[in-house]
Amino acid sequence: MYSNDVIFGVFMPQGWKMELSSIEGAEAKWQTSVDIALRAEELGYHSIWVYDHFHNVPRPAHEAVFECWTTMAAISQRTSRIRLGQMVGCNGYREPGLLAKITSTIDVISGGRLEWGIGAGWYENEFRGYGYSFPKPKDRIGMLKESVEIVKSMWTQTETTYDGNYYKLVRANCDPKPLQSPHPPIWIGGGGEQLTLRVVAEHADCSNFGGSPAEWQRKRSILKEHCAAVGRDEETIRKTWSPEVFIRSTEKELAERTTGGLWGEPVESWREGNLVGTPEQVAEKIKTYVDLGCTGFIPWCADYPDTESMERLATEVMPEFVTRSSAK
């Protein structure tokens, strides 16, 4: 489904990380989000991504957070080339039959540009806040597996009847079907070594997990073991990384940051674990992961709503890794 060309996506601001809090008014916040998504397409990014969250982090703050799928629908009508992804959808927030309908609709109305991201979910505050049950990790991952099976079936079969441990459907219809053949790419997020990566091996076209180069390499090795167990070539799964990105032209500008990232970690560890540095330093970090087999980078811009990092990544770093054909 994918070549081994390196792809670069980027998150658009939607408020989850408080990045729109400096902007007055919901309409102005939304316009900023739209403008940045359009700029990402102009810059040649492969894809634009959103989180699937309702409450702000690191704590609910009554700040605007634009919902994942309505945002996707809106952006699909304002863009023409860039692909549309979720990093990643929370399986517990929507029944799989509904997810099949939503995702199929997005693929059709976007002209076949959906990248379907799905994960088991982790943000207990949101689950409780919105009245969803919060099962044990084993059950959440079991639900994830069944949901992916149901959605794939509803995308491709005339009707779906499914009798699982968590979900039961009788003659479910999903029309129209997605435009992409055999179906939209399925991204499964998470690095759980025994359960989540097994689901990746069975069902994913793309797998997103994080960590230092050594940690990333370990996750890939475990994924290879799961793929061997299910009789699949691990090379057929695109492996990606979603760090934060913060790029400035000089060390002096970088030193002006006194804390790192959303959680306020020490700058040194933040720089070590993310794409933080000058363009040359960031390119070198990306090369390290590419050499380990990573062929996709979906960063969050730590300086939103400012777009300097997004601009510099596209114009000063990406050209070293992306051919003109693979950016389209």
C-alpha positions in Angstrom: 0.0 0.0 0.0 2.9 2.3 0.7 6.4 2.6 -0.8 9.4 3.1 1.4 9.7 6.8 0.6 9.9 8.9 3.7 6.7 10.9 4.4 6.2 13.9 6.5 2.9 14.9 8.0 2.2 17.5 10.5 -0.5 18.1 13.2 -2.8 21.1 12.7 -3.6 23.1 15.9 -7.0 22.3 17.3 -6.7 23.4 20.9 -6.0 20.2 22.8 -2.5 21.3 23.9 -3.7 24.9 24.8 -2.0 26.2 21.6 -4.9 28.4 20.7 -5.4 29.9 24.1 -3.7 33.2 23.1 -6.3 33.8 20.4 -9.5 35.6 21.4 -12.8 34.0 20.3 -13.8 30.7 19.0 -14.2 31.9 15.4 -10.6 33.4 15.3 -9.2 30.2 16.9 -10.9 28.1 14.1 -9.7 30.4 11.4 -6.1 30.0 12.7 -6.5 26.3 12.6 -7.8 26.4 9.0 -5.1 28.8 7.9 -2.3 26.5 9.2 -3.8 23.4 7.6 -3.9 25.2 4.3 -0.4 26.4 4.7 0.7 22.8 5.4 -0.7 21.8 2.1 1.0 24.6 0.3 4.3 23.6 1.9 4.1 20.1 0.5 3.4 18.0 3.6 2.0 14.6 2.8 -0.7 14.7 5.4 -2.4 16.8 8.1 -3.3 15.3 11.4 -5.6 15.9 14.4 -5.8 14.4 17.9 -9.0 12.8 19.1 -9.6 14.5 22.4 -12.2 16.6 24.1 -10.5 18.0 27.2 -7.3 20.1 27.2 -4.1 18.7 28.5 -2.2 18.7 30.8 -5.5 19.5 32.6 -9.0 20.6 31.5 -8.9 24.4 31.2 -12.2 25.3 29.5 -10.3 26.2 26.4 -11.5 25.4 22.9 -10.8 21.9 21.6 -12.1 21.2 18.1 -13.5 17.7 17.7 -11.6 15.3 15.5 -14.1 14.1 12.9 -16.0 17.3 12.3 -12.6 19.0 11.9 -11.6 16.4 9.4 -14.8 16.9 7.4 -14.4 20.7 7.3 -10.7 20.5 6.3 -11.5 18.0 3.6 -13.5 20.7 1.9 -10.9 23.4 2.2 -8.0 21.3 0.8 -7.4 19.3 -2.3 -4.2 17.2 -2.1 -3.0 16.8 1.5 -4.1 13.5 3.2 -6.2 13.6 6.4 -5.2 11.6 9.4 -6.0 11.1 13.1 -3.1 10.3 15.5 -5.0 8.5 16.7 -8.8 8.1 17.0 -9.9 6.8 20.4 -11.8 3.5 19.8 -13.8 3.9 23.1 -15.5 7.1 22.0 -17.5 5.7 19.0 -19.0 2.3 18.3 -17.3 0.5 15.4 -20.3 0.6 13.1 -20.5 4.3 13.4 -16.8 4.6 12.9 -17.1 2.7 9.6 -19.8 5.2 8.4 -17.8 8.2 9.5 -14.5 7.1 8.0 -16.2 6.0 4.7 -17.9 9.3 4.4 -14.7 11.2 5.0 -12.9 9.2 2.4 -15.6 9.9 -0.2 -16.0 13.6 0.5 -12.3 14.1 0.5 -11.7 12.4 -2.8 -10.0 9.4 -1.2 -7.6 11.1 1.2 -8.3 9.4 4.5 -5.6 7.9 6.7 -7.5 6.1 9.4 -5.8 6.3 12.8 -7.1 4.3 15.7 -5.9 3.3 19.2 -7.2 1.8 22.4 -7.5 5.2 24.3 -5.7 6.2 27.5 -7.1 9.6 28.8 -9.2 8.4 31.7 -10.2 12.0 32.6 -12.0 12.3 29.2 -13.6 8.8 29.4 -15.1 9.6 32.8 -16.0 13.2 31.8 -18.0 12.1 28.8 -19.7 9.2 30.5 -17.7 6.4 28.7 -16.6 3.3 30.6 -12.9 2.9 31.0 -12.1 -0.8 30.8 -8.8 -2.5 31.7 -6.0 -2.2 29.2 -6.5 -5.8 28.0 -10.2 -5.2 27.3 -9.5 -1.8 25.6 -7.1 -3.5 23.3 -9.4 -6.4 22.7 -12.1 -3.9 21.7 -9.6 -2.1 19.4 -8.9 -5.4 17.6 -12.6 -6.2 17.1 -13.3 -2.6 16.0 -10.7 -2.7 13.3 -12.1 -6.1 12.1 -15.6 -4.6 11.9 -14.6 -1.4 10.1 -12.6 -3.3 7.5 -15.5 -5.6 6.9 -18.0 -2.8 6.6 -15.7 -1.0 4.2 -15.4 -4.0 1.9 -18.4 -6.3 2.4 -22.0 -5.8 1.3 -23.2 -6.4 4.8 -21.5 -7.2 8.1 -22.6 -9.6 10.8 -20.2 -9.9 13.6 -20.3 -11.8 16.9 -17.4 -10.8 19.1 -16.6 -10.7 22.7 -17.2 -6.9 22.9 -19.3 -6.0 19.8 -22.2 -7.7 18.0 -23.6 -6.5 14.7 -26.3 -8.0 12.5 -26.4 -7.2 8.8 -24.7 -3.8 9.2 -24.6 -1.7 6.0 -22.0 0.9 5.1 -22.7 2.8 1.9 -21.1 4.5 0.2 -17.9 2.5 0.5 -14.5 4.3 0.7 -13.0 5.4 -2.6 -9.6 3.9 -1.8 -8.9 0.3 -2.8 -8.7 -2.1 -1.1 -9.5 0.4 1.7 -8.0 3.5 3.4 -4.7 2.9 5.1 -5.1 1.8 8.7 -2.8 3.4 11.3 -2.6 1.8 14.8 -1.0 3.9 17.5 0.7 2.6 20.6 3.7 0.6 21.6 2.3 -2.0 23.9 4.6 -4.9 23.3 2.4 -8.0 23.9 -1.1 -6.8 22.8 -1.1 -3.6 20.8 1.8 -4.6 18.5 0.1 -7.9 17.9 -2.9 -6.1 16.6 -0.6 -4.0 14.5 0.9 -7.2 13.0 -2.5 -8.5 12.2 -4.3 -5.5 10.8 -2.2 -2.3 10.4 -0.8 -0.7 7.3 1.1 1.8 9.4 2.3 1.7 13.0 3.2 4.7 15.1 5.3 4.4 18.2 7.7 6.6 19.9 10.8 6.6 22.1 14.5 7.1 21.8 16.3 5.4 18.9 17.1 2.4 21.1 13.5 2.2 22.3 12.1 2.7 18.8 14.4 -0.1 17.6 13.2 -2.4 20.3 9.6 -1.8 19.4 10.3 -2.6 15.8 12.1 -5.8 16.8 9.1 -6.9 18.8 6.8 -6.0 15.9 8.9 -8.3 13.7 8.3 -11.1 16.1 4.6 -10.6 16.0 4.6 -10.4 12.2 6.5 -13.7 12.0 4.0 -15.3 14.3 1.1 -14.3 12.1 2.9 -15.0 8.8 3.3 -11.4 7.7 6.2 -9.5 6.2 7.0 -6.7 8.6 8.4 -4.6 5.8 4.8 -4.2 4.5 4.0 -2.0 7.6 5.1 1.6 7.5 6.7 2.5 10.8 6.4 6.2 12.0 7.3 8.5 14.8 5.3 11.5 16.2 7.6 13.7 18.2 7.4 17.4 18.9 9.3 19.7 16.5 10.9 23.0 17.4 13.4 24.5 14.9 15.4 27.7 15.1 18.4 28.8 13.1 20.8 29.3 16.0 21.7 27.8 19.3 21.1 31.2 20.9 17.4 31.1 19.7 17.1 27.6 21.0 18.5 28.5 24.4 15.7 31.1 24.9 13.4 28.1 25.6 13.5 27.7 29.4 11.1 24.7 29.5 10.5 21.9 27.1 7.3 20.7 25.6 3.7 20.5 26.9 4.7 18.9 30.2 7.4 21.4 31.1 10.2 18.8 31.2 13.9 20.0 31.3 15.0 21.4 28.0 17.9 19.0 27.7 15.7 15.9 27.9 13.1 17.5 25.7 15.7 18.2 23.0 17.1 14.7 23.3 13.7 13.0 22.8 12.2 15.3 20.1 13.0 17.0 16.8 14.4 20.1 18.6 17.4 21.9 17.2 18.8 23.8 14.2 17.7 22.5 10.8 21.0 20.6 10.5 20.5 19.0 13.9 16.9 18.0 13.2 17.9 16.4 9.9 20.6 14.4 11.6 18.0 13.1 14.2 15.7 12.1 11.4 18.4 10.3 9.6 19.1 8.2 12.7 15.5 7.0 12.7 15.4 6.5 9.0 18.5 4.3 9.3 16.5 2.2 11.8 13.6 1.7 9.4 11.4 4.7 10.2 9.8 6.0 7.1 7.2 8.5 8.4 7.4 11.5 10.7 4.2 13.2 12.0 5.4 15.9 14.4 3.6 18.3 16.6 4.8 21.9 16.3 5.7 23.1 19.8 5.6 26.8 18.8 1.9 26.9 17.5 0.2 29.1 16.7 3.5 30.5 15.3 4.4 28.5 12.2 8.2 28.9 12.2 8.9 25.3 13.0 6.4 24.0 10.4 7.9 26.3 7.8 11.5 25.4 8.5 10.9 21.7 8.6 9.2 21.9 5.2 11.7 24.1 3.5 15.1 23.4 5.3 14.8 19.7 6.4 12.3 17.8 4.3 14.0 18.3 1.0 16.8 16.1 2.2 14.5 13.1 2.6 11.4 13.6 0.3 11.3 13.3 -3.5 8.8 15.4 -5.3 6.8 12.4 -6.2 6.5 11.1 -2.7 5.2 14.4 -1.3 2.1 14.0 -3.4 
